[in-house]
């Protein structure tokens, strides 16, 4: 699970760097006339691609984060249930007989 989060984070950072490079180079690409399209069409198309890429990464990262929140919530609920069981104990076992008695009472 942690590996997937790291991969998504790295993917997001790579796309973010690509977006920054494209934003910086957009005026150069348009002014050099490498395209047969109008300048405004190229700008809109590049910005649209950048927006779509960032939204895809955002939703992937968000889904992974929600999965982790759910697992954390389940773990905390389990810890709370175990704590509640041990709160019922009045004292810690001091001998083997006390320990056996507590085990039997918890098993019921």
Steps between C-alpha positions, in 0.01 A plus 500: 500500500777743591680413176192602300478832683867567429448413133199732477689778676797459266269492199333818617836671552622392156186626334525822700856553378393427141217749539743764626737435209213519252369822652846656483556380143151575366587850374814366334317217327226728376725785386737264313214400273550124518128449465261562215226591748410842629685618812184513712397146402839363603484681836152370577589145395816490713321642805220248455747211494671634811168533682390148409831350615491680831137396563578134428790500744294689760219242490740205512677651799170584670369142460817359652475743789138400567601132511767581758254699711264202502777264610606744771142528623468119516826472693395766750163331552678171569738666745203659676325164530811335643551788744140466614554132576808571708334790681266244656794340680533620857860392539781340308561130556759429765513122471422224255165437664402867464605490136295184433199654673522814287538297182194294586294805586600674176421189297140502625 
